[in-house]
């Protein structure tokens, strides 16, 4: 552990005691709110995978099936000096996204967030435990995203993380975060190393934002030689018009190859466009590319790894307050035959599916 990390953890431990006292002193000014979310869907994959399990996306997870993508209940604490959130969840996307958890997976995947924080100074917050990832454009919660299904760059970067973060509001336009984490999307620690993450967000106006995120750490078990992973994520959003918005993402990851033979590289590019036809109707288009030839992140088990183009079109309808209906068609084309078909031993280079969803927030 570095001297900087040790100092940061020392500040956090001292601050937790300070926050406990502040909460006791300011309990009357703190507010507790309860809520929930339900995301139901039906998806049809034209490759008709024999197992009904779709490959390479966590959402939708199942073919030709009505199911729950994500459902959660939550309670939030908000105050002048303390804050927190506890959310419990279930759904087919949860089953897929937590598949790599090695310790009490069934229990671990029930916890979407369990995070507590306190304000150390007027413009500095410290938060810790299990919380949603700082990486990427898209949220784990579908209602918060432009498209119903998440992009490849989001599905193959962390949605949750365990650790502590310091958030500094340096100015109204600039926010800086520092994270000390167990690792790359894992609740239980898998080695003796800790990872670091950074976020720098610049929002000069409500029509433009630019964010840089990163992750730096070793994701190998202690029985293997350390291999540093360095992931970079750039997110750009801007409005051309009140009814027309554009978003772009470029990710670049590097991880040391075994035996000091250089770095494996993976990268992705994403472009989204959103047109709001009326206050209750919007259309969203998406174009994306993901390349991971060395299969650092996406395991295909065949030469040349994962090299895939994607496109989609989404219709987003606000049916009533708190209720969304979404319909989406999405297509992929890969360099290799990687997509499961109705023949358990045959694979396709192309994949297409449609999905319809109704979500309810309460």
N, C-alpha and C positions, 0 to 999 in steps of 0.2 A: 504494500500500500504506500503511495507517495505521501510526502510530507503535506502537500496541499490537501489531499483527500483526508488525511488524519485530522487536519485543522478544521475542515468543513464538517466532518462528523462530530468533532468536539463541540463546535458551535451549535449543531443541531441538538445534541443531547442536552446541553445547557438550556437551549431555547425551549425544549419540550417542557421542562420544569417551569420555566417562565410563563409559557402559554397556559399551563394548567392553572396557575395562579390568576392569570388574566381572565380566563374563562369563568372562574369562580367569582371574580369581582364584577364581570360584565355579563353575567348570565341573562339578566333581564333584557339586554339589548340584542341578544342572539335570537335568530328565528329558525325554526325547524319546519321543513316542508316535505310532503310525501307525494309520490307520483309513480307512474308506470308507463310501460310501452309494450305494444303488441304488434308484431309484424307477421302476417300470414301470407302464404304464397302458393301458387301452382306453377310449375315449370314443366316444359316439354323440350327434351333434347332430341334433335333430329337424328343423332347417331344412335339413339336408343341403347345406352349402355346396359349390358346384361344384368349387372348388379344393382341398377338404378342409382348407383353413386356416381355423381359427376366428378370429373377430374380437373384439377388445376384452378378451381375457384371454390371459395368457401360459401359463396352465395350466388345462385341457389345451389344447395348441396345435393338435392334429389331430383330424379327424373320421373315425370308422369305421376305426380303425387301431390296431394294437398298436405301442407304441413306448416309448422311454425318455424320461421327463420330465426327470430329472436324475440323473446319476451323477458321483461325484467320489471322488478319493483325497486323503488329507491326511496331513501330518505336523505335530505340535505340539511346541513347546518350552515348558516351564514351569519356572520357577525362582524363587528368592527375589527376585532383582533383574532378571531378564530374562524375556521371553516372546516367542512368535511363532507364526505359523501359515502354512503354504503348502498350498493346495488347488488341484488341477487338475480341470476339469469338462467335461462334454458333456451334450447332451440337447436336446429340442425347445424347452423353455422357455428354454434358453440362447440358442438361435438367435434367438428373438424378442426377448428382453430386451436383447440387445447390438446390435440392428439399427441403432441410431443412431451407433455408434462409427465415426468417420471415418478413423481411422489404424490400419492393420493389424488390422482387425476379426477376421479368422480366428484370429490369434494372441491378441489381447486377450481374446476370449471364453473362451479356455481357462483363464484365471486367475480363480478364484473369490475367493481371498484370497492376498495376499503381504504380510504385515504383521509388523513387528518392533517390540518395545517394551521399555522399561526403567523401573524404578521410580526416580524422581528423589528422592522422599522417602517416608516411611513410608506416607503416604496419598495419594500422587500418582504416577500412571503417565503416560508419554508413549508413544504408539504412532503408527506412520506407514506409509505407502505405500498399497496397495490393500486395503480392508477393507469389511465389510458395513455397510450404512447404519444410522445411528442413528434414522432416522425410522420411525414406524409401530408397530403392534402385532405384525404378522406377520413371520416370518422368510422368507428366501429358500429355506430347506430345509423341505420339506413336513412332515417328521416332527415338527417343533417347533411346528406350528400346530394349532389345534383342528380346523379344517376342512381337507379335502384341497386344494381349490382356494383360491387367494388372493382376498381381497376386492378390490373395485374400488379402494378407497382405497390398498391396497398395490400393486396392479398399476400404478397411475398416480402413484406416488411412488418415489424411488430405492431400489434394492435394494443397490447397491454405490456406493462413492465412493473417490476418491483424494485423499489429503492427510495431515494429521497431527491428532491429538487429544490433549488433556490430560484425564485422568479424576481427579477429586478425590473421595475418600470422606470427605466432611465429617463424617459421623457414621454409626453403624450403619444409620440410617433414611434418610439423605439422600446422594445422589450427584449430582455436577455434572460435565458434560462440555463442553468447548469444542473446536470443529472449525475448521480452516482447510482449504478444499477447492478442487480445480480447478473444480468446478461441480456441476450437477444431473445426477447419474448419467452421468459420462463419465470415462474413464481418461485419454485425451489431452486436453490443454487446447484449448479452442476460441476463447479470446480472452485479452486481457492482464489480465483481472480475476480476482480470487480471491473465493471465497464463504466465508461464515461460517455455522456451525451451533452450536446450543446444545441441551443436554439437561439437564433437572432432574428427577430421579426421587425420589419420596417413597414409602417403604415402611414405614409404622408397624408393620405386623404381616404375618404370612404370609398373612392373609386379605384384605389390601387393598393396592393400589398405585395411585398417580397419577403420570403422567409427562407433562411438557410438552417437546416438541421443536420446533425451528424451523430454517429455512434462509433466508439473506439473501444475495442476490447478483444479478449481471447475467448473463443467459444469451444475450445477443445476440453475434453475431460482431463483430469489430473494424470491419468495413465498414459496420455499422449503428449507429444512435444507441443509447446505453445505455438499458436499461429494467429497473429494479430489480424483482426478484421477492422477495416476502416470504411464506413458507409457515409456517403454524402447525398443530401436530398435538398433540391432547390424547388420552391413552389412560388409561382407567380399568378396573381389574380388581378384583373382589371375590368372596368366597365366601359364599353364603347358608347353606351346609351343606357338610360334607366331600364330598358327592356332587353338589352343585349350584353351578356357577360362572357368573358374568356378566361380560361385557366390553363396553366401549363405546368408540367412537372418534368424534371430531369433528375435521375438518380444514377449514381456511380458508386459501385462497391468494389473493394479490393480485399483479398485475403491471401496471406502468405501460403505458398505451396509447401508441401512437405520437403524436408531436407534442403531448405534454402535455395530452391530453384526458381525464384521469382514470385510473382503474384498472379492469382486467378482474378479475373475481372468480370463483373456482370454490370449491366446497365439497362435503363429503361427510359422511354420518352412517352409522354402523355399530353394530348391536347383535347380540351373540352370546350364546347360552346353551348350557351344557354340562351334561349329566346323565350321571353315571357309574352305570350300572345294576349292574355288577359290576366287580371289579378288572380284568377283561379286555374289557369291553364298555361303550362310551359312545355317546351320541347328541348331536348338535350341531345347533342351528338358527341361522339367520342371516337378518337383514333389513338392507337397505342402500339408500342413495340417493346418487347422484352427479350433480352439476350443473356443467357447464362450457359455458355458452352461447356464450362468445367463443372457444372452442376453443384455449385457451392450452396445455392439456395433452393433451386428447383431440381428435384431428382426425377430423371426420366429413365435411367438405366440403359440408355443407348448412346452411341457416338454422336457428337455434336450437341448433345444436351438439349436445352430449351431455347429455341429461337422462333418467336411467335409474333405475328401481327394480329391486331384486333380492332373491331369497329362495332359501334352500337348506336341505336336510336331509342330514346326514352320519351314517353308521354307522362306528364306529371299533373294530376288533377286534385285540387283541394275540394273535396266533397263537402266538408263541413269543418268547423273549427276543431282542430286536433285530429282530423281524419284525412288521409291521403289515399288515392288510388293511383297505382302506377302500372304501366305496361311497357315492356322493353323487349327488343329483339337484339341479339348479340351474335357476332360471328368471329371465328378465329381461323387463321391459316398458319401452319407451322412448317418448318423446314423438313421435319421428320414425321413419321407416322406415330403419333403419341396419344391420340384421343380414343378412348374405349368405344366399342360399337356393340351391337346386339350379338355379335360373335365374340365370345370371351377370349379367343386367341387372335383376333384381328383388330387392327388399329387404323385410324384415319389421320390424314394430314389436315383435314378441315373439320370444323365443328360449328354448329349453329344451334341456338335455342331461343325460345320465347319464355317470358315469365310475366305473371300478373300478380300484383300484391295489393293488399289493403292493410294500412297501418293505422293504429289508434294510439294517441297520446293522452294520458289523463293524469 
